[in-house]
Amino acid sequence: MATRTDDGPVHTAPNPRQIATLRTRSDRVFRGIATSAGSSTLILLFLIGLFLTIKAWPALKCAGASFFTTSEWVPPPRGDCSTFGVAALLYWTVVIAVIAMVIAIPVSIAAALFITEYAPRWLKGPLTSLIDLLAAVPSLLYGMWGAYYLASRLVGTSEWLGDRLGFLPFFKPTNNQPTYGSSAFAAGIVVSLMVVPIVTSVVREVFSQVPPGEKEGALALGSTRWGMIRAVVLPFGRGGIIGGSMLGLGRALGETIAILFMISLIFYIRVNVIEAGANSIAAFIANSFGEAGGTALSALLAAGLVLFFVTLLVNLGAAAVINRSRSGSGVEI
């Protein structure tokens, strides 16, 4: 395009060069496969939610808003529309998951740091393989081990917590002769053992990608190894820690068989976590699904719909947090 000025000759403005992206056949095939896979995941997620909503609608219509505030569970035909709800189930599901994560997150971060920063080279491979192997152990085995070995051995620990830390609401006995054993505390410990390998694998992978130059720079400036970890490794791996923790939380919220083996089902809310009795949406559905029918079956699917949306919200929140704290951001030396 030519322009004329008053004081000079005509100047020709350069036209912007168009950059065309030329994709090979293999690029187009891979792009199509990746797009199809991502789209099918979203479609499948939508279809699962739609199926649960349709099947749960009779129970939700019957119970109304009281479904989310009622603790007891006596759906028709034995009860009426106001005698079943998900409040206690959801409460104990969250309690067990929180107990598991309180135990699992520090252990997982410490294990990942040991493998990446402290373990000798000959030990890193076997430890990594062992953690991956623990993640593949079926939950049934964890539940059997917890029910037949761990629960009875946690009775003394629960009694000690009740005697020494009874001033805390979580450990305060509800009566003079409390019963210990099949508690949310025991179930949380078993679930934490199942979560630790998952969180550790994710966090270890992120820690192993810390740029060596930044770690060496921190050490060269006189930092101790722990100081280098605090200043470089942990800030770099922040996103991985959050992502791994949320992945473990999703596993803890949806755990079924291990919790079913560990607890005695109750349908009321209690702050104490060391006394026998707890519940879980997934475990209760697994325990009751075979005998349910009609409105009772719809009520179980409504409880599953609640768990579906809770897990979805947790994952969406985790994605938002990770986007704000990408691994490597905020690293200063």
N, C-alpha and C positions, 0 to 999 in steps of 0.2 A: 504494500500500500504506500503510495507516494504522497508526501505533504510538502507544501512550499512555505517558507518563512519569509518575512519581510527583509531580512538582512543577509540572506544567503541562498544558496541553490536548493534544489529539491532534494529532500532526504527520503530514502525508502526505508520504512520500518520493517524489520525482519518478521516474517510469518513464523509462528510457533510450529516446531516440527512435531508431527503426529507420530507417536510411538505405538506401534501395533504389537500386541502380544500374540506370538505364534506358538500354539500348543501342538505338540506332536500327538500322534494317535495314542500312545501310551499315557500321556498326560491327560488326555480327554477321558480315557477309560478309567484311570485312577480317580479323576475328579468326579466322574459319574458314580463310581462305586462308593466313594466317601460321602457324596451328597445323599445317595440312597440310604446308606447306613445311618447317617444322622437323622434323616427325615423319618425313616422307619422307627427309630427309637422314640422320637416325639409322638408319632402316630400310635405306637404301641402303648406308650404311657397314657395318652388320651383315651384309648379304647379301654384300658384297665380301669381308669377312673370312671368312665361312662358306664361300664358294666357294673361296677360296685354301686354307683349311684342309683341305677335302675333297680338292681336287686335289693338295695337297702331302703328304697323309697317307702314301701309299705310300713316298715317299722318306724322310720322317721316321721311319717305322716301320722302314725298311731300315737307315738310318744310326744312328738312336738319338741319344743325347746327343753323339756324336762329330761330328754335323753342325755343331754350334756351335763346335767346337774344331779341326776339320781345315781346313788351308789349301789343300791340293791339290783339283783338281776333275777326277776321272776316274770318272764314275758308270757303272753298268752300261749296256750289255753289255761295254764295254771294261774297266771296273774292277769292284770289288766294293763292298759296303756301307760299307766303312771308308775308301774312297779319294776321297770328295767331302765338302766342307763349306764353310761360309759365312764362316769366320773371316777369311781374307785379303780376301774381297770386302767384308765389313762394315768391316774396318779401313781400307781405302783409301777407301771411301765417306765415312767420318767424317773422314779426314785431308783429303780434297779439300774437303769442306764447311767444315771449320774454317779452312783456308787462305783460302777465299773469304770467310768471315765476318770474319776478322781484317782483311782488306783493305777489305771493303765497309762495315762498320759505321762506322768513323771518317769515311770519305769521305761516306757518306750523311748522317750527322749534320752534318758541316761544310757540305755542299751545302744541306741544309734550313735551317740557320741563316743561310747567306748569302742565300737567297731571301727568308726571312721578316724578317730583321733588318738586312741590309746592302745588298741590291740596290736600286737606284733603282726607282721605280714603273714606269717604262717597260720595264724589263728583267725584272720578275717574271713577267709573262705569257708571254713567249717562252721563258724558262727552264723554267717549269712545263710548258709544252706539249712542249718538247724532252725532258724527263725522262719524261713519259707516252709519248712516241713511242718512246723507247729501250726501255721496258718491253714494247712491242708487237713488237719485232724478233724474228723466229723464231730459235730456238736453233740451227737449222741454219746460219744465216749467221754466228753467233758462232763455231760450230765450224769452219767453213771458213776464216774469217779467222784464227782461232787456229792452225789446222794449217798453213796455207800462208804465213802472214805472221809471226805472233808467235813461234811455237816456235823458228824458226831465229834470231831476234833475241834470244831469251832465253838462248842458249848462252853468250854472253859474260858475262851477268849471273850465270848459274849457276856458271861457272868462277870468277868473282870471289868469289862467296859461299863456294865450296869452298876457295879459297886463303886468304881473309881470315878467314872465320868457321868454318873447318873444325874448330875445337875444340868447336863445338856439335854434338850428335848429329844434328840435322836436316840439317846441311850437310856432315858428315864423309864424305869419299869412301870407298866400300867397297873400292876397288882402286886400283892405280897409274894405270890408264888409264880413268877413268870416262867414260860416255857420257851426254851431256846432250841435252835437247830435249823428247822426249815424256814429260814427267814430271808428277808430281802437282802440283808447283809451277806449271807452265805451265797445267795444267787448272784449278787453283784460281784463277789470275788471270782466265782466261776466264769461269769461273762467277761470279766476283765482279762482273764487268762486267754480267752478267745480273741479279745480285741488287741492285746499287746502285739502279736505277730503282724497284724495288718498295719497298725500305726507305725511300728518300728520299721517295717519294710519301706513305707512311703518316706518317713523322715530320714532314714539312712540314705536313701537314694538322693534326696535333696542335699543332705550334708556332704555327700561325696562329690557334688558338683561345685562346691565352693572354689573359686579361683585360687590356685596355689600361691600366686604372686601376692595376693592380699594377705594371706596367712603368713607368708614369709616376711612381708613388709611389717606386719604387726610384731612379729618376733624380733626382727632386726632393730626395731625401735625400742626394744627392751621389755616388751610385754611378756608376761608369763604365759604358759600354755592355756591356763584357764582364762586369763585376761584376753588372749587372742580369741578363744571360743566365745566369750561374752561380746567382744567388739566386732567380730567378723562372722563367725559360723552361725550363731543364733540369729542375728539380724538377717543374714542372707537366707536362712531356712525358715523364716517366719511364715511365709505362705505355705510351705510344705508341712509345717507343724499344724497349722490350722486345717489344711486340707486332709491330712492323715487323721487328725482328731475327729473331724466331722464324718469321715468315712467310717471310723470306728464307732462313732455315736450311732450312725445309721444301722450298723450291724448289731449294736447293743439294743436299740429300740425294737428291732425285728426278730431278736432271738426267740426261739420257740421251745425246742425239745429240752435243752439244758435247763431252762427255767422251770419247765413243767416237771422235770425230775426233782428239782430242788425245793419247791415251795408247797405249802398247804394253801389252797385257794381260799381267800376271804373276800368279802364284798363290802368293806367299809374302810374309811380313810383313818390312818393312825400315823402319828409322827414317828413313833419308835420303830427302828429298823432292825433291831437285833432279836426281837421276839418272833416266835414262829408265826407264820402266816404272811402272805403277800399275794400278788396277782400280776398278770400281764395280759395285754390284749392278745398277742400272738399265741401265748401258751393256753389261754382260756378258749380261744377259737379251736385250736388243735384238740383240746380235751372234749369239747362239746359238739363239734361239727357233725360227727357221725350219727348222733342221736337227734339232731335238731330237724325241724320241719316247719313249714308255714311261717308264721310271724317270728318264731324263735330263730329260724334260719336267717330270715331277713334281718333280725336284730344283730346276729353275729356278723353278717356282711356289713351292717352299718358300723359296727365297732371296727371292722377291718378298713372301712372307708375313712374313719377318723385317723387310724394309724397311718394310712396311705398319705393323707394330707399333712399330718405332722412330720413324717419323714420327708415329704416334698418341701415343706417350708424350711426344715433344717438344712437340706441340701441347697436350696436357693439362698438362704442366709449365708451359708458357708461360701458359696460362689461369690456373693457380693463382698464378703470380707477378704477373700483371696484376691479379688480384683483390686482391692485397695492396698494390699500388702503383698505384692509379688515378691518372690524369692529374689534376693539381691538388692532390694530397695532399702535405702537407709543405712547402708554399710559405710561406716566411717573409720578411718585409721588415723 
